[in-house]
């Protein structure tokens, strides 16, 4: 996950927005975390990640007031948010990417900030919802508008 964010030139702020705990209606759930880590960070009055209480006051109140059978709430503890953020910042990635095609959904707020100032890809404009980057080896002329 980190290397994708770094390759797409997304900032630590973008990464933090991607992983932050989000309150919706009656529970905390971040669909990015749900899709990435599934139930690893499930939090209810019976169970939390590593049985910690290291949450913001509002998060802890929500956890303590939730039913022990609530399995649809995901809250990442503060120490884990810090660890993920530190790993993201300290990661050194290789520039070598094997992908020949990158498709970005612009409706996803995080990926609206993608910057592909890259000598290996050019942007192919298809529609407003998706940004498509094609490796220049597949289209050497890159007649399409470049990013």
DSSP file (Angstrom, degrees, kcal/mol; ACC not computed):
  #  RESIDUE AA STRUCTURE BP1 BP2  ACC     N-H-->O    O-->H-N    N-H-->O    O-->H-N    TCO  KAPPA ALPHA  PHI   PSI    X-CA   Y-CA   Z-CA
    1    1 A X     >        0   0    0      0, 0.0     4,-1.8     0, 0.0     3,-0.2   0.000 360.0 360.0 360.0 -43.5    0.0    0.0    0.0
    2    2 A X  H  >  +     0   0    0      1,-0.2     4,-2.6     2,-0.2     5,-0.2   0.931 360.0  52.4 -60.5 -46.1    2.8    2.5    0.9
    3    3 A X  H  > S+     0   0    0      1,-0.2     4,-2.8     2,-0.2    -1,-0.2   0.827 106.4  53.8 -64.6 -30.4    4.6    2.0   -2.3
    4    4 A X  H  > S+     0   0    0      2,-0.2     4,-2.3     1,-0.2    -1,-0.2   0.936 110.2  46.9 -66.8 -45.6    1.5    2.7   -4.4
    5    5 A X  H  <>S+     0   0    0     -4,-1.8     5,-2.9     1,-0.2    -2,-0.2   0.916 115.5  45.9 -60.5 -42.8    1.0    6.0   -2.6
    6    6 A X  H ><5S+     0   0    0     -4,-2.6     3,-1.5     3,-0.2    -2,-0.2   0.914 111.3  51.3 -68.5 -42.5    4.6    6.9   -3.0
    7    7 A X  H 3<5S+     0   0    0     -4,-2.8    -1,-0.2     1,-0.3    -2,-0.2   0.891 109.5  50.4 -61.6 -39.3    4.7    6.0   -6.7
    8    8 A X  T 3<5S-     0   0    0     -4,-2.3   107,-1.9    -5,-0.2    -1,-0.3   0.364 116.1-119.3 -80.9   6.3    1.6    8.1   -7.3
    9    9 A X  T < 5 +     0   0    0     -3,-1.5     2,-0.3     1,-0.2    -3,-0.2   0.850  55.1 162.4  60.1  38.4    3.4   10.9   -5.5
   10   10 A X      < -     0   0    0     -5,-2.9    -1,-0.2    -6,-0.2   104,-0.1  -0.673  33.7-121.8 -87.7 146.4    0.7   11.2   -2.8
   11   11 A X     >  -     0   0    0     -2,-0.3     4,-2.2     1,-0.1     5,-0.2  -0.272  22.2-105.4 -84.5 166.4    1.7   13.1    0.3
   12   12 A X  H  > S+     0   0    0      1,-0.2     4,-3.0     2,-0.2     5,-0.2   0.855 123.9  57.4 -57.2 -34.2    1.7   12.0    3.9
   13   13 A X  H  > S+     0   0    0      2,-0.2     4,-2.2     1,-0.2    -1,-0.2   0.912 105.7  49.0 -63.0 -41.4   -1.4   14.1    4.4
   14   14 A X  H  > S+     0   0    0      2,-0.2     4,-1.8     1,-0.2    -2,-0.2   0.914 112.5  48.6 -61.9 -42.3   -3.1   12.0    1.6
   15   15 A X  H  X S+     0   0    0     -4,-2.2     4,-1.8     2,-0.2    -2,-0.2   0.928 110.6  49.9 -64.0 -45.4   -2.0    8.8    3.3
   16   16 A X  H  X S+     0   0    0     -4,-3.0     4,-1.5     1,-0.2    -1,-0.2   0.874 109.7  51.3 -62.4 -37.2   -3.3   10.0    6.7
   17   17 A X  H  < S+     0   0    0     -4,-2.2    -1,-0.2     1,-0.2    -2,-0.2   0.879 108.2  53.6 -64.9 -37.3   -6.6   10.9    5.2
   18   18 A X  H  < S+     0   0    0     -4,-1.8    -2,-0.2     1,-0.2    15,-0.2   0.869 119.0  32.3 -64.2 -38.7   -6.8    7.4    3.7
   19   19 A X  H  < S+     0   0    0     -4,-1.8    -1,-0.2    -5,-0.1    -2,-0.2   0.540  89.4 120.1 -99.8  -7.7   -6.2    5.7    7.0
   20   20 A X  S  < S-     0   0    0     -4,-1.5     2,-0.3    -5,-0.2    13,-0.2  -0.156  71.7-101.8 -65.4 154.1   -7.9    8.0    9.5
   21   21 A X        -     0   0    0     55,-0.2     2,-0.4     7,-0.0    -1,-0.1  -0.566  41.5-162.2 -72.4 132.2  -10.8    6.9   11.7
   22   22 A X        -     0   0    0     52,-0.3     7,-2.7    -2,-0.3     2,-0.5  -0.973  11.2-144.1-127.1 128.9  -14.1    8.2   10.3
   23   23 A X  E     +A   28   0A   0     -2,-0.4     2,-0.4     5,-0.2     5,-0.3  -0.780  21.7 176.0 -90.4 127.0  -17.4    8.5   12.1
   24   24 A X  E >   -A   27   0A   0      3,-3.3     3,-2.9    -2,-0.5    -2,-0.0  -0.999  56.8 -54.8-129.5 134.4  -20.5    7.7   10.0
   25   25 A X  T 3  S-     0   0    0     -2,-0.4    -2,-0.0     1,-0.3     3,-0.0  -0.067 125.4  -6.0  38.0-103.1  -24.0    7.7   11.5
   26   26 A X  T 3  S+     0   0    0     -3,-0.0     2,-0.3     2,-0.0    -1,-0.3   0.414 128.6  33.2-102.5   0.1  -23.8    5.2   14.4
   27   27 A X  E <  S-A   24   0A   0     -3,-2.9    -3,-3.3     2,-0.1     2,-0.5  -0.923  75.4-104.4-148.3 169.3  -20.3    3.8   14.0
   28   28 A X  E     +A   23   0A   0     -2,-0.3    46,-2.4    -5,-0.3     2,-0.3  -0.892  49.2 151.1 -96.4 127.2  -16.7    4.4   13.0
   29   29 A X        -     0   0    0     -7,-2.7     2,-0.6    -2,-0.5    46,-0.1  -0.900  29.1-166.8-158.2 131.0  -15.8    2.9    9.7
   30   30 A X    >>  -     0   0    0     -2,-0.3     4,-2.5     1,-0.1     3,-0.6  -0.965  12.8-156.0-115.6 111.0  -13.3    3.8    7.1
   31   31 A X  H 3> S+     0   0    0     -2,-0.6     4,-2.4     1,-0.3     5,-0.2   0.798  93.2  60.5 -61.4 -28.2  -14.1    1.8    3.9
   32   32 A X  H 3> S+     0   0    0      2,-0.2     4,-1.7     1,-0.2    -1,-0.3   0.927 109.3  42.5 -61.7 -43.5  -10.4    2.2    2.8
   33   33 A X  H <>>S+     0   0    0     -3,-0.6     4,-3.4   -15,-0.2     5,-0.6   0.896 112.2  54.3 -69.6 -40.6   -9.4    0.3    5.9
   34   34 A X  H  X5S+     0   0    0     -4,-2.5     4,-0.9     1,-0.2    -2,-0.2   0.897 113.3  42.1 -59.4 -41.2  -12.2   -2.2    5.6
   35   35 A X  H  <5S+     0   0    0     -4,-2.4    -1,-0.2    -5,-0.2    -2,-0.2   0.813 123.1  38.9 -74.9 -30.3  -11.1   -3.0    2.0
   36   36 A X  H  <5S+     0   0    0     -4,-1.7    -2,-0.2    -5,-0.2    -3,-0.2   0.897 135.5  13.8 -88.6 -44.4   -7.4   -3.0    2.9
   37   37 A X  H ><5S-     0   0    0     -4,-3.4     3,-1.8     1,-0.3    -3,-0.2   0.372  84.7-156.9-114.9   1.7   -7.2   -4.7    6.3
   38   38 A X  T 3<<S-     0   0    0     -4,-0.9     3,-0.4    -5,-0.6    -1,-0.3  -0.368  72.4 -13.9  52.5-116.2  -10.7   -6.2    6.5
   39   39 A X  T >  S+     0   0    0     -2,-0.2     3,-1.9     1,-0.2    -1,-0.2   0.202  98.3 114.1-102.9  16.7  -11.6   -6.7   10.2
   40   40 A X  T <  S+     0   0    0     -3,-1.8    -1,-0.2     1,-0.3    -2,-0.1   0.856  84.4  40.6 -54.6 -37.5   -8.1   -6.3   11.7
   41   41 A X  T 3  S+     0   0    0     -3,-0.4    34,-2.5    -8,-0.1    -1,-0.3  -0.001  79.5 152.3-105.8  28.4   -9.2   -3.1   13.5
   42   42 A X  B <   -B   74   0B   0     -3,-1.9     2,-0.4    32,-0.2    32,-0.2  -0.321  24.3-167.8 -56.4 138.4  -12.6   -4.1   14.6
   43   43 A X        +     0   0    0     30,-2.4     2,-0.3     5,-0.2     5,-0.2  -0.977  21.8 135.3-140.0 124.3  -13.6   -2.3   17.8
   44   44 A X        -     0   0    0      3,-2.8     3,-0.2    -2,-0.4    24,-0.2  -0.886  68.7 -79.1-149.7-177.9  -16.4   -2.9   20.2
   45   45 A X  S    S+     0   0    0     21,-0.4    23,-0.2    22,-0.3     3,-0.1   0.648 128.9  41.3 -65.6 -12.9  -16.9   -3.0   24.0
   46   46 A X  S    S+     0   0    0      1,-0.3     2,-0.4    21,-0.2    -1,-0.2   0.739 120.8  25.3-100.9 -29.9  -15.5   -6.5   24.1
   47   47 A X        +     0   0    0     -3,-0.2    -3,-2.8    16,-0.1     2,-0.3  -0.996  51.1 166.8-146.5 138.6  -12.5   -6.3   21.7
   48   48 A X    >   -     0   0    0     -2,-0.4     3,-2.4    -5,-0.2     2,-0.2  -0.919  56.2 -69.0-137.5 167.0  -10.1   -3.8   20.2
   49   49 A X  G >  S-     0   0    0     26,-0.4     3,-1.6    -2,-0.3    -8,-0.1  -0.411 122.1  -9.3 -58.7 122.2   -6.9   -4.3   18.2
   50   50 A X  G 3  S-     0   0    0      1,-0.3    -1,-0.3    -2,-0.2    -3,-0.0   0.732 115.7 -83.6  55.7  26.4   -4.3   -5.7   20.7
   51   51 A X  G <  S+     0   0    0     -3,-2.4    -1,-0.3     1,-0.2    -2,-0.2   0.799  85.4 157.8  51.7  34.3   -6.8   -5.0   23.5
   52   52 A X    <   -     0   0    0     -3,-1.6    -1,-0.2     1,-0.1    -3,-0.0  -0.410  46.1-159.1 -87.2 163.0   -5.7   -1.4   23.7
   53   53 A X        +     0   0    0     -2,-0.1     2,-2.2    -5,-0.1    -1,-0.1   0.077  53.9 126.1-118.2  15.8   -7.5    1.7   25.0
   54   54 A X        +     0   0    0      6,-0.0    24,-3.1    23,-0.0    25,-0.4  -0.468  40.7 117.0 -82.3  72.8   -5.2    4.0   23.0
   55   55 A X  S    S-     0   0    0     -2,-2.2    22,-0.1    22,-0.2     2,-0.0  -0.880  73.3 -89.2-131.2 161.7   -8.0    5.9   21.2
   56   56 A X     >  -     0   0    0     -2,-0.3     4,-2.9     1,-0.1     5,-0.2  -0.370  48.4-105.9 -64.4 155.4   -9.2    9.5   21.2
   57   57 A X  H  > S+     0   0    0      1,-0.2     4,-2.5     2,-0.2     5,-0.2   0.897 120.9  48.7 -54.0 -46.8  -11.8   10.2   23.8
   58   58 A X  H  > S+     0   0    0      1,-0.2     4,-1.9     2,-0.2    -1,-0.2   0.888 113.4  47.7 -62.0 -39.8  -14.7   10.3   21.3
   59   59 A X  H  > S+     0   0    0      2,-0.2     4,-2.4     1,-0.2    -2,-0.2   0.922 111.5  49.9 -66.4 -44.2  -13.6    7.0   19.8
   60   60 A X  H  X S+     0   0    0     -4,-2.9     4,-3.0     1,-0.2     5,-0.2   0.890 109.3  51.9 -63.5 -39.9  -13.2    5.4   23.1
   61   61 A X  H  X S+     0   0    0     -4,-2.5     4,-1.8    -5,-0.2    -1,-0.2   0.916 110.1  49.2 -61.8 -42.4  -16.7    6.5   24.2
   62   62 A X  H  < S+     0   0    0     -4,-1.9     4,-0.3     2,-0.2    -2,-0.2   0.905 113.0  47.3 -63.0 -41.8  -18.1    5.0   21.0
   63   63 A X  H >< S+     0   0    0     -4,-2.4     3,-1.4     1,-0.2    -2,-0.2   0.950 112.8  47.7 -63.6 -50.2  -16.2    1.7   21.6
   64   64 A X  H 3< S+     0   0    0     -4,-3.0    -1,-0.2     1,-0.3    -2,-0.2   0.791 113.6  48.3 -64.6 -28.3  -17.3    1.5   25.3
   65   65 A X  T 3< S+     0   0    0     -4,-1.8    -1,-0.3    -5,-0.2     2,-0.2   0.400  93.7  98.6 -92.8   2.5  -20.9    2.2   24.4
   66   66 A X  S <  S-     0   0    0     -3,-1.4   -21,-0.4    -4,-0.3     2,-0.1  -0.583  82.3-101.7 -90.5 154.2  -21.1   -0.3   21.5
   67   67 A X    >   -     0   0    0     -2,-0.2     3,-1.9     1,-0.1   -22,-0.3  -0.419  25.2-123.9 -68.4 144.9  -22.6   -3.7   21.8
   68   68 A X  T 3  S+     0   0    0      1,-0.3    -1,-0.1   -24,-0.2   -22,-0.1   0.696 113.3  57.9 -63.2 -16.0  -20.0   -6.6   22.2
   69   69 A X  T 3  S+     0   0    0    -23,-0.0     2,-0.6   -24,-0.0    -1,-0.3   0.480  75.9 115.3 -91.9  -2.0  -21.7   -8.1   19.1
   70   70 A X    <   +     0   0    0     -3,-1.9     3,-0.2     1,-0.2    -4,-0.0  -0.557  29.1 161.3 -69.0 115.7  -21.0   -5.1   17.0
   71   71 A X        +     0   0    0     -2,-0.6    -1,-0.2     1,-0.1   -27,-0.1   0.312  56.7  77.3-116.4   6.3  -18.6   -6.3   14.3
   72   72 A X  S    S+     0   0    0    -30,-0.1     2,-0.5   -29,-0.1    -1,-0.1   0.024  71.8  94.4-108.0  27.4  -19.1   -3.5   11.8
   73   73 A X        -     0   0    0     -3,-0.2   -30,-2.4   -46,-0.1     2,-0.5  -0.978  50.4-171.1-122.2 127.8  -17.0   -0.8   13.5
   74   74 A X  B     +B   42   0B   0    -46,-2.4     2,-0.4    -2,-0.5   -52,-0.3  -0.970  11.5 165.5-121.2 120.5  -13.3   -0.3   12.6
   75   75 A X        -     0   0    0    -34,-2.5     2,-0.5    -2,-0.5   -26,-0.4  -0.979  25.1-145.8-136.3 122.9  -11.2    2.1   14.7
   76   76 A X        -     0   0    0     -2,-0.4   -55,-0.2   -57,-0.2     5,-0.1  -0.747  26.4-119.1 -87.1 128.5   -7.4    2.1   14.4
   77   77 A X     >  -     0   0    0     -2,-0.5     4,-2.2     1,-0.1     3,-0.3  -0.235  23.5-112.5 -63.0 156.9   -5.6    2.9   17.8
   78   78 A X  H  > S+     0   0    0    -24,-3.1     4,-2.3     1,-0.2     5,-0.2   0.877 116.2  53.8 -60.3 -40.6   -3.5    6.0   18.0
   79   79 A X  H  > S+     0   0    0    -25,-0.4     4,-2.0     1,-0.2    -1,-0.2   0.862 110.4  48.1 -64.0 -33.1   -0.2    4.1   18.3
   80   80 A X  H  > S+     0   0    0     -3,-0.3     4,-2.7     2,-0.2     5,-0.2   0.878 108.6  52.5 -76.0 -38.1   -1.1    2.1   15.2
   81   81 A X  H  X S+     0   0    0     -4,-2.2     4,-2.2     2,-0.2    -2,-0.2   0.916 111.7  48.3 -59.4 -42.5   -1.9    5.3   13.2
   82   82 A X  H  X S+     0   0    0     -4,-2.3     4,-2.6     2,-0.2    -2,-0.2   0.915 111.4  49.4 -63.9 -43.4    1.5    6.7   14.2
   83   83 A X  H  X S+     0   0    0     -4,-2.0     4,-2.5     2,-0.2     5,-0.2   0.935 111.8  47.6 -62.6 -46.8    3.3    3.5   13.2
   84   84 A X  H  X S+     0   0    0     -4,-2.7     4,-2.1     1,-0.2    -1,-0.2   0.913 113.3  48.9 -61.2 -42.6    1.6    3.3    9.8
   85   85 A X  H  X S+     0   0    0     -4,-2.2     4,-2.4    -5,-0.2    -1,-0.2   0.916 111.2  49.0 -63.8 -44.0    2.4    7.0    9.2
   86   86 A X  H  X S+     0   0    0     -4,-2.6     4,-2.4     1,-0.2    -2,-0.2   0.899 110.9  50.4 -63.5 -41.1    6.0    6.6   10.2
   87   87 A X  H  X S+     0   0    0     -4,-2.5     4,-1.1     1,-0.2    -1,-0.2   0.901 110.2  50.6 -63.4 -39.9    6.4    3.6    8.0
   88   88 A X  H  < S+     0   0    0     -4,-2.1     3,-0.4    -5,-0.2    -2,-0.2   0.934 112.9  45.2 -62.6 -46.5    4.9    5.5    5.1
   89   89 A X  H  < S+     0   0    0     -4,-2.4    -2,-0.2     1,-0.2    -1,-0.2   0.882 116.2  45.0 -66.4 -38.8    7.3    8.4    5.6
   90   90 A X  H  < S+     0   0    0     -4,-2.4    -1,-0.2    -5,-0.2    -2,-0.2   0.594  85.2 115.2 -85.0 -10.0   10.4    6.3    6.0
   91   91 A X     <  -     0   0    0     -4,-1.1     2,-0.6    -3,-0.4    -3,-0.0  -0.384  48.6-161.0 -65.3 130.8    9.7    4.0    3.1
   92   92 A X        -     0   0    0     -2,-0.1     2,-0.3   -86,-0.0   -89,-0.1  -0.967  13.9-167.8-111.3 121.8   12.2    4.1    0.3
   93   93 A X        -     0   0    0     -2,-0.6     2,-0.3   -91,-0.1    -2,-0.0  -0.760  21.8-115.6-110.3 155.9   10.9    2.7   -2.9
   94   94 A X        -     0   0    0     -2,-0.3   -87,-0.0     2,-0.2    -1,-0.0  -0.620  19.5-132.7 -81.9 147.6   12.5    1.8   -6.1
   95   95 A X  S    S+     0   0    0     -2,-0.3     2,-0.4     2,-0.0    -1,-0.1   0.682  76.3 107.7 -73.0 -17.1   11.5    3.7   -9.2
   96   96 A X        +     0   0    0      2,-0.0     2,-0.4     1,-0.0    -2,-0.2  -0.475  46.0 177.2 -69.0 122.2   11.1    0.5  -11.2
   97   97 A X        -     0   0    0     -2,-0.4    -2,-0.0     2,-0.1    -1,-0.0  -0.993  23.3-158.5-127.1 132.6    7.4   -0.2  -11.7
   98   98 A X        +     0   0    0     -2,-0.4    -1,-0.1     2,-0.0     2,-0.1   0.582  58.0 111.6 -86.7  -9.9    6.3   -3.2  -13.8
   99   99 A X        -     0   0    0      1,-0.1     3,-0.1    35,-0.0    -2,-0.1  -0.347  42.0-175.0 -69.0 143.7    2.8   -1.8  -14.5
  100  100 A X  S    S+     0   0    0      1,-0.3    35,-2.9    35,-0.1     2,-0.4   0.510  75.0  38.5-109.0 -13.5    2.0   -0.8  -18.1
  101  101 A X  E     -C  134   0C   0     33,-0.2     2,-0.4    20,-0.1    -1,-0.3  -0.993  60.3-173.9-143.5 130.5   -1.4    0.7  -17.3
  102  102 A X  E     -C  133   0C   0     31,-2.4    31,-3.0    -2,-0.4     2,-0.5  -0.993   6.0-167.4-126.5 126.1   -2.6    2.7  -14.3
  103  103 A X  E     -C  132   0C   0     -2,-0.4     2,-0.5    29,-0.2    29,-0.2  -0.964   3.5-167.0-117.2 124.6   -6.3    3.6  -13.8
  104  104 A X  E     -C  131   0C   0     27,-2.9    27,-2.5    -2,-0.5     2,-0.8  -0.942  16.2-141.9-114.2 126.4   -7.3    6.2  -11.3
  105  105 A X  E >   -C  130   0C   0     -2,-0.5     3,-1.4    25,-0.2     6,-0.2  -0.787  10.3-161.7 -85.0 111.0  -10.9    6.7  -10.2
  106  106 A X  T 3  S+     0   0    0     23,-3.4    -1,-0.1    -2,-0.8    24,-0.1   0.590  83.7  71.4 -73.7  -9.7  -11.2   10.5   -9.8
  107  107 A X  T 3  S+     0   0    0     22,-0.5     2,-0.7     4,-0.1    -1,-0.3   0.703  78.4  87.8 -77.0 -18.4  -14.4   10.0   -7.6
  108  108 A X  S X> S-     0   0    0     -3,-1.4     3,-0.6     1,-0.2     4,-0.5  -0.736  78.0-146.3 -80.3 114.7  -12.1    8.7   -4.9
  109  109 A X  G >4 S+     0   0    0     -2,-0.7     3,-1.0     1,-0.3     4,-0.3   0.828  93.7  55.1 -54.5 -38.4  -11.1   11.8   -3.0
  110  110 A X  G >4 S+     0   0    0      1,-0.2     3,-1.2     2,-0.2    -1,-0.3   0.917 107.8  48.3 -62.2 -43.3   -7.7   10.5   -2.1
  111  111 A X  G X4 S+     0   0    0     -3,-0.6     3,-1.0     1,-0.3    -1,-0.2   0.410  87.5  83.4 -85.6   3.9   -6.7    9.7   -5.7
  112  112 A X  G << S+     0   0    0     -3,-1.0    -1,-0.3    -4,-0.5    -2,-0.2   0.690  88.5  58.5 -71.5 -17.6   -7.8   13.1   -7.0
  113  113 A X  G <  S+     0   0    0     -3,-1.2    -1,-0.2    -4,-0.3    -2,-0.1   0.296  74.8 134.4 -95.2   8.8   -4.4   14.3   -5.9
  114  114 A X    <   -     0   0    0     -3,-1.0     2,-0.5  -104,-0.1  -105,-0.2  -0.356  35.4-167.0 -63.1 133.6   -2.4   11.9   -8.0
  115  115 A X        -     0   0    0   -107,-1.9     2,-0.3    -2,-0.1    -2,-0.1  -0.978   9.3-177.0-123.6 117.1    0.5   13.5   -9.8
  116  116 A X        +     0   0    0     -2,-0.5     2,-2.1    31,-0.1    31,-0.2  -0.458  19.2 155.6-112.4  59.1    2.1   11.4  -12.5
  117  117 A X        +     0   0    0     -2,-0.3     2,-0.4     3,-0.0     5,-0.1  -0.585  33.6 140.9 -79.7  78.9    5.0   13.6  -13.6
  118  118 A X    >   -     0   0    0     -2,-2.1     3,-0.9     3,-0.3    29,-0.1  -0.977  58.9-141.6-133.8 134.2    6.8   10.6  -14.9
  119  119 A X  T 3  S+     0   0    0     -2,-0.4    -1,-0.1     1,-0.2    -2,-0.0   0.601 100.4  56.1 -71.1  -9.7    8.9   10.1  -17.9
  120  120 A X  T 3  S+     0   0    0     15,-0.1    16,-3.1    16,-0.1    17,-0.4   0.600 103.4  52.2 -99.8 -12.5    7.5    6.6  -18.4
  121  121 A X  E <   -D  135   0C   0     -3,-0.9     2,-0.3    14,-0.3    -3,-0.3  -0.906  55.7-165.5-126.2 150.6    3.7    7.3  -18.6
  122  122 A X  E     -D  134   0C   0     12,-2.0    12,-2.8    -2,-0.3     2,-0.4  -0.972  30.0-111.5-129.3 151.5    1.4    9.5  -20.5
  123  123 A X  E     -D  133   0C   0     -2,-0.3     2,-0.6    10,-0.2    10,-0.2  -0.655  21.3-157.3 -87.0 133.3   -2.2   10.3  -19.7
  124  124 A X  E     -D  132   0C   0      8,-3.5     8,-1.0    -2,-0.4     2,-0.7  -0.945  14.4-141.8-108.5 118.0   -4.9    9.0  -22.0
  125  125 A X  E     +D  131   0C   0     -2,-0.6     6,-0.1     1,-0.2     3,-0.1  -0.710  40.2 147.3 -86.3 117.8   -8.1   11.1  -21.6
  126  126 A X        -     0   0    0     -2,-0.7     2,-0.3     4,-0.5    -1,-0.2   0.750  66.6 -29.3-112.9 -53.9  -11.1    8.9  -21.8
  127  127 A X        -     0   0    0      3,-0.7    -1,-0.5     1,-0.0     3,-0.1  -0.913  63.2 -93.4-155.7-179.1  -13.7   10.5  -19.5
  128  128 A X  S    S+     0   0    0     -2,-0.3   -22,-0.1     1,-0.2     3,-0.0   0.723 114.5  58.1 -78.4 -21.1  -14.0   12.6  -16.4
  129  129 A X  S    S+     0   0    0      1,-0.1   -23,-3.4   -24,-0.1   -22,-0.5   0.864 107.1  42.8 -77.9 -36.6  -14.3    9.8  -14.0
  130  130 A X  E     -C  105   0C   0    -25,-0.2    -3,-0.7   -24,-0.1    -4,-0.5  -0.910  59.4-157.7-119.3 138.5  -11.1    7.9  -14.8
  131  131 A X  E     -CD 104 125C   0    -27,-2.5   -27,-2.9    -2,-0.4     2,-0.5  -0.963  20.1-162.8-105.9 126.7   -7.5    9.1  -15.4
  132  132 A X  E     -CD 103 124C   0     -8,-1.0    -8,-3.5    -2,-0.5     2,-0.5  -0.941   7.5-164.4-117.0 128.9   -5.6    6.5  -17.4
  133  133 A X  E     -CD 102 123C   0    -31,-3.0   -31,-2.4    -2,-0.5     2,-0.4  -0.958   8.2-163.4-115.2 123.3   -1.9    6.4  -17.6
  134  134 A X  E     -CD 101 122C   0    -12,-2.8   -12,-2.0    -2,-0.5   -33,-0.2  -0.881  25.8-112.4-110.0 133.2   -0.4    4.3  -20.3
  135  135 A X  E >>  - D   0 121C   0    -35,-2.9     3,-2.1    -2,-0.4     4,-0.7  -0.411  24.7-128.5 -63.1 135.9    3.3    3.2  -20.3
  136  136 A X  T 34 S+     0   0    0    -16,-3.1     3,-0.3     1,-0.3     6,-0.2   0.719 104.7  70.2 -62.4 -21.2    5.1    4.9  -23.2
  137  137 A X  T 34 S+     0   0    0    -17,-0.4     3,-0.3     1,-0.2    -1,-0.3   0.759 100.8  47.7 -67.3 -21.5    6.4    1.6  -24.4
  138  138 A X  T <4 S+     0   0    0     -3,-2.1    -1,-0.2     1,-0.2    -2,-0.2   0.654 129.8  20.5 -89.7 -17.9    2.9    0.8  -25.4
  139  139 A X    ><  +     0   0    0     -4,-0.7     3,-1.2    -3,-0.3    -1,-0.2  -0.583  69.6 179.5-150.1  78.0    2.3    4.1  -27.2
  140  140 A X  T 3  S+     0   0    0     -3,-0.3    -3,-0.1     1,-0.3    -4,-0.1   0.784  82.3  51.3 -57.8 -31.2    5.7    5.6  -28.0
  141  141 A X  T 3  S-     0   0    0     -5,-0.0    -1,-0.3     1,-0.0    -5,-0.1   0.775  84.8-157.8 -79.8 -23.9    4.2    8.7  -29.7
  142  142 A X    <   +     0   0    0     -3,-1.2     4,-0.1    -6,-0.2   -19,-0.1   0.936  20.1 173.3  43.6  57.2    1.9    9.5  -26.7
  143  143 A X        +     0   0    0      2,-0.1    -1,-0.1   -21,-0.1     3,-0.1   0.652  50.0  89.1 -68.6 -14.6   -0.4   11.4  -29.0
  144  144 A X  S    S-     0   0    0      1,-0.1     2,-0.1   -22,-0.0   -21,-0.1  -0.370 101.0 -76.2 -79.4 163.9   -2.8   11.8  -26.2
  145  145 A X        -     0   0    0    -23,-0.1   -22,-0.2    -2,-0.1    -1,-0.1  -0.400  52.5-132.3 -60.7 128.4   -2.6   14.7  -23.8
  146  146 A X              0   0    0    -24,-0.2   -24,-0.1    -2,-0.1    -1,-0.1  -0.471 360.0 360.0 -82.0 155.3    0.3   14.2  -21.3
  147  147 A X              0   0    0    -31,-0.2   -31,-0.1   -26,-0.2    -1,-0.1   0.477 360.0 360.0 -79.1 360.0   -0.2   14.6  -17.7
